[in-house]
């Protein structure tokens, strides 16, 4: 028989490979979430280890586990969640086309925007993520530098997404160009301003506490030293954030 048997493409492998290439991270944290037990099992894996474990992950997914992924560390990728197609279009118009976009459920998208080719401060990454969620109407509860996103090629097992015969939808790679956003520096600056505002709020809060302590000391006869308390709180902020807040 001269006919050649063609091997069926492994679409899960292809989807995972494309997502990993777009995210372009040396080390990832895989999250294998047992939905029945409400428990996450983390794995720190390289891209090669993930690709060689597709069958293992596929089996876990089939047995009631959602498959999640995030970069290990704050590497310059900013996570967003719960965006619509219209929001993705607006992002692109604003020069913030994501490096990786995942259709996590029908007509619902998440992903990562690349703002730097090198690691950035984790607090700054969170501030940028919160800015994106607030400005574009995303999920503010997911706006964090280390929030898990979904790995393409596996099913989303949330009960509300099952169809009439009980099938779960596949998580799809919507786009994966991997590129630095055109307005990355603008986004970083907005994140820095947001952090500065937060630091100022912290200082104001400490000053209010200091005044309250001073008032308490004057009215109660307690030997509370408000100046030392204030100084200690201020030194804590300077130690954490530096003098440039």
Buried (B, 14 or more C-beta within 10 A) or exposed (E): EEEEEEEEEBEBBEBBBBBBEBBBBEEBBBBBBBEEEEEBEEBEBBBEEBEEBBEEBBEBBEEEBBBBBBBBBBBBBBBBBBBBEEBBEBBBEBEBBBBBBBBBBEEBBBBBBBBBEEEBBEBBBBBBBBBBBEBBBBBBEBBBBBBBBBBBBBBBBEEEBBEEEEEBBBBBBBBBEBEBBEBBEBBBEBBBEBBBEBBEEBBEEBEEBBEEBBEEBEEEEEEBEBEEBBEEBBEEBEEEBEEEB
